[in-house]
Amino acid sequence: MTKHTAREQRTHEAEVTWKAADLRLLHELEAKERLLPPDAPRALLSVRLSVLTAETTSPARQELDLRVFALERGYRVVGVARDLNVSATRVPPWKRRRLGPWLNDRVPDFDVLLFWRLDRFVRRLTDLSTMTDWCLKHGKNLVSVHDTIDLFSPAGRAVAEIIASIAELETAGTSRRVASLWDTPGNSPTGWSESRRTDTSSTTAADWSSIRRRAACSAGVWTPHIVGCRRAA
């Protein structure tokens, strides 16, 4: 490792703030990971955050949740790719500063790519489709702590694509709302008309409902709060 790379790595790691209690838990989890058998499935943890100050999904909390989940599944953590202040809409997984080298140069070094939630991994359906194809080609799995995703089953692949569609619609809806602010006289948020907001919201809601209905009916996932869905036999 060059001096420049080492310095860059230290600077990047310093961006993650660890509380004392979180550090203690991290050390406990690492100690338990060392007790796993050598042939345990190897997990690469993907931690991403668009805005580093977002408290609810801070990098430390994401990593701890991922490590707990990995232990429950019997995965041995072999690396953590922390991409902070990185937009999932603008930067796909294979081009990210930390995750990219694993996907491009270290393919044999892990078996499972573990992430906190799908919208922390990708925001575009095309990116998810690309990653799904890549993982299946290389015998990898994509696993989420908070989503029902398992690329080794047809239903799991369908769920992953449907959730990514919802995430993409959310991003598009936000972009349309922001654009509408700048279209108004004076470029002022106070000029944003209620009719524009309503039209955008209703379109997004209809699209969202349609996608969730397809998730329940075509992917075989029972969703009790959607009318017309039935539990699979």
Residue pairs with C-beta under 8 A, 6 or more apart in sequence:
1 9
12 82
12 84
12 97
12 98
13 82
15 52
15 59
15 82
15 84
15 85
16 59
16 60
16 82
16 84
17 58
17 60
18 26
18 60
19 60
22 60
22 61
22 64
25 64
26 60
26 63
26 64
26 67
29 64
29 67
29 68
29 71
30 67
32 71
33 67
33 70
33 71
33 76
33 77
36 71
36 74
36 75
36 76
40 74
40 75
40 76
41 73
41 74
41 75
41 76
41 111
41 112
42 75
42 76
42 77
42 78
42 109
42 110
42 111
42 112
43 66
43 70
43 73
43 75
43 76
43 77
43 78
43 110
43 111
43 112
43 113
43 114
43 143
44 77
44 78
44 79
44 80
44 81
44 102
44 109
44 110
44 112
44 113
44 114
45 63
45 66
45 67
45 70
45 77
45 79
45 80
45 81
45 114
45 115
46 81
46 83
46 93
46 99
46 113
46 114
46 115
46 120
46 121
47 59
47 62
47 63
47 66
47 80
47 81
47 82
47 83
47 84
47 115
47 116
47 120
48 82
48 83
48 84
48 86
48 88
48 96
48 99
48 115
48 120
48 121
49 57
49 58
49 59
49 62
49 83
49 84
49 85
49 86
49 120
50 85
50 86
50 87
50 88
51 85
52 59
52 84
52 85
57 116
57 117
57 120
59 82
59 84
62 116
62 120
63 80
63 82
65 116
65 145
66 77
66 114
66 115
66 116
66 145
67 77
69 114
69 145
70 76
70 77
70 114
73 143
75 111
75 112
75 114
78 109
78 110
79 102
79 106
79 109
79 110
81 96
81 98
81 99
81 102
82 98
83 91
83 96
83 97
83 98
83 99
86 96
86 97
87 123
88 119
88 120
88 121
88 122
88 123
88 124
88 127
89 123
89 124
89 171
92 122
92 124
92 127
92 130
93 99
93 100
93 103
93 121
93 122
93 127
93 131
94 100
94 103
94 104
94 130
94 131
94 134
102 109
102 110
103 134
107 138
110 140
111 139
111 140
111 141
112 140
112 141
112 142
112 143
113 135
113 140
113 141
113 142
113 143
114 143
114 144
114 145
115 121
115 142
115 143
115 144
115 145
116 144
116 145
116 146
117 144
117 145
117 146
117 147
118 128
118 144
118 147
118 149
118 160
118 163
118 164
118 167
119 163
119 167
119 170
121 128
121 131
121 142
121 144
122 128
122 131
122 164
122 167
123 164
123 167
123 168
123 171
124 164
124 168
124 171
125 161
125 164
125 165
125 168
127 164
128 160
128 161
128 164
129 161
131 142
132 142
132 151
132 157
132 160
132 161
134 140
135 141
135 142
135 151
136 151
140 151
141 150
141 151
141 152
142 149
142 151
142 160
143 149
143 150
147 159
147 160
147 163
148 156
148 159
148 221
149 156
149 159
149 160
149 163
150 156
151 157
151 160
155 219
155 220
155 221
158 215
158 218
158 219
158 220
158 221
159 215
159 219
159 221
162 211
162 212
162 214
162 215
162 219
163 215
165 211
166 208
166 211
166 212
169 204
169 207
169 208
169 211
170 204
172 204
173 200
173 201
173 203
173 204
176 200
177 197
177 200
180 192
180 196
180 197
180 200
181 187
181 188
181 189
181 191
181 192
184 191
184 192
184 193
185 191
209 226
212 223
212 226
213 226
213 228
213 229
215 221
215 223
216 222
216 223
216 226
216 228
216 229
217 228
217 229
220 232
221 232
222 229
222 230
222 231
222 232
223 229
